[in-house]
Amino acid sequence: MDRVELITKLKQGDVSVTFTKKDGTERVMKCTLKEDVIPSVESSKKENVGVVVVWDTEKNAWRSFRMDSITNVV
């Protein structure tokens, strides 16, 4: 799955993303970018195309992961 497909899926609802963290451990994160769930945020940061910033629906906080660390998307 490429970045555009993943972002589209995240904007439609909850997605479980499995990825390898920097410390080598595996994490499964339930996350979304659905507009009626995430808090509104204005950012002046330059977007890094290798990283996806998402709303973690279990921790109720912004989190990110690298595209090249993803092992599964459900």
C-alpha positions as a printed NumPy array, in Angstrom:
array([[  0.   ,   0.   ,   0.   ],
       [  1.397,   3.398,  -0.909],
       [  1.134,   6.614,   1.129],
       [ -1.828,   8.016,  -0.834],
       [ -3.85 ,   4.803,  -0.41 ],
       [ -3.048,   4.684,   3.308],
       [ -4.035,   8.327,   3.893],
       [ -7.297,   7.762,   1.971],
       [ -8.1  ,   4.73 ,   4.111],
       [ -7.243,   6.63 ,   7.319],
       [ -9.563,   9.499,   6.324],
       [-12.431,   7.005,   5.925],
       [-12.191,   5.534,   9.438],
       [-10.193,   3.445,  11.895],
       [ -7.223,   1.485,  10.578],
       [ -4.914,  -0.948,  12.399],
       [ -1.331,  -0.37 ,  11.324],
       [  1.424,  -2.787,  12.35 ],
       [  4.923,  -1.363,  12.154],
       [  8.4  ,  -1.78 ,  13.575],
       [  9.377,   0.956,  16.011],
       [ 12.837,   2.555,  16.03 ],
       [ 13.836,   0.331,  18.971],
       [ 13.048,  -2.776,  16.89 ],
       [  9.825,  -3.741,  18.669],
       [  6.58 ,  -4.31 ,  16.795],
       [  3.538,  -2.153,  17.469],
       [ -0.07 ,  -2.395,  16.359],
       [ -1.724,   1.026,  16.407],
       [ -5.411,   1.713,  15.888],
       [ -5.47 ,   5.102,  14.222],
       [ -7.441,   7.444,  11.99 ],
       [ -7.44 ,  10.734,  10.132],
       [-11.24 ,  10.931,   9.987],
       [-12.099,  14.613,  10.346],
       [-14.955,  14.183,  12.837],
       [-12.665,  12.231,  15.221],
       [ -9.372,  14.138,  15.194],
       [ -8.861,  17.483,  16.905],
       [ -8.32 ,  20.421,  14.569],
       [ -4.684,  21.372,  14.271],
       [ -2.848,  23.989,  12.288],
       [  0.76 ,  23.148,  11.603],
       [  3.475,  25.083,   9.879],
       [  5.775,  22.058,   9.834],
       [  7.001,  20.873,   6.478],
       [  5.48 ,  17.507,   5.601],
       [  7.866,  14.54 ,   5.53 ],
       [  6.606,  12.114,   2.864],
       [  8.368,   9.204,   4.588],
       [  6.389,   9.706,   7.8  ],
       [  2.636,   9.491,   8.417],
       [  1.159,  11.462,  11.328],
       [ -2.085,   9.952,  12.656],
       [ -4.503,  10.162,  15.575],
       [ -4.026,   7.134,  17.873],
       [ -7.604,   6.249,  18.846],
       [ -6.551,   4.236,  21.914],
       [ -4.165,   6.834,  23.392],
       [ -6.126,   9.863,  22.119],
       [ -2.927,  11.48 ,  20.956],
       [ -1.01 ,  12.284,  17.785],
       [  1.522,   9.614,  16.808],
       [  3.614,   8.891,  13.728],
       [  5.335,   6.05 ,  11.955],
       [  7.618,   5.677,   8.971],
       [  6.135,   4.297,   5.762],
       [  9.078,   1.93 ,   5.355],
       [  8.462,   0.401,   8.809],
       [  4.885,  -0.786,   8.073],
       [  4.414,  -4.554,   8.028],
       [  0.605,  -4.766,   7.868],
       [ -2.484,  -2.566,   7.417],
       [ -5.996,  -3.781,   8.275]])
